[in-house]
Amino acid sequence: MLKKLLLAACVSGFVLTACAAGNSAAATTLGSGVDASAVQVVQRALAKLAPGVQVDVVNRAPLPGFYQVIASGQLLYVSADGKYLMNGELVDLDAKKSVNDAAWAAFRKAELAKVPAAARIEYAPANPKYRITVFTDVTCPYCRVLHEHMAELNQAGIAVDYMAWPRSGVEDETGRPTETYKAMVSAWCAADPKAALDGAFAGREPKPASCANPVQQEFDLGMRLGVNGTPAIFTASGRQIGGYLTPLQLLQALQKD
């Protein structure tokens, strides 16, 4: 459907599939004690399922003999000999928490920090206490409901940075831009992006516009961060807390972050 990297469920619950990426592959981030040889082991292992999958992060896993890997929007565990792959939550029983969560948060925080302010559409109070990043789609019903509460969110001290994530993708099966992608480009390219986005969430098509815009890049970034629906809400620490949340639920989640 899209020029992107995907991970899909299959035999034994998992298989990798890969398509040509929309952008050139980014360099792999290596954790402490990990060198280029580990990346080669991981790439060879994943290539057995799908050649060309982008490997974003390789760390030593708390599980002896395994690497912790983030690739194509999934967190995986690959054995140091490249023979075994595990897909699922690794739980620290003493701490009673998922090991995956901290790895995801660190990766997402670092990647979101690379997105310039000019690429986001911001709704913020004068002195925000909290800031969230929301991957959104103007055709998404729950995105519209969330946006209806923007004044309430801002009054609670929450700044919202919107990033574009058209659920129908960037291109359709024929390789043409999807209608949602075109609408989001028009909003991001409008003379007043906030007014255009307000109108789009209210059901009014943005006036067609084009420019150098970040919609493709933000869609690709969302895929790498594991976004699979909208709204996808991330805290400043990189933790994903939604899905749609009411203003009260959102505030409570941020107070615990």
Secondary structure, DSSP 8 states (H G I E B T S, - for coil): --SSEEEE--GGG-EEEE---SS-----EE-TT--HHHHHHHHHHHHTT-TT--EEEEEE-SSTTEEEEEETTEEEEEETTS--EEES--EETTTTEEHHHHHHHHHHHHHHHTS-GGGSEEE--SS-SEEEEEEE-TT-HHHHHHHHTHHHHHHTTEEEEEEE--TT-SB-TTS-B-HHHHHHHHHHHSSSHHHHHHHHHTT--------S-SHHHHHHHHHHTT--SSSEEEETTS-EEES---HHHHHHHHHH-
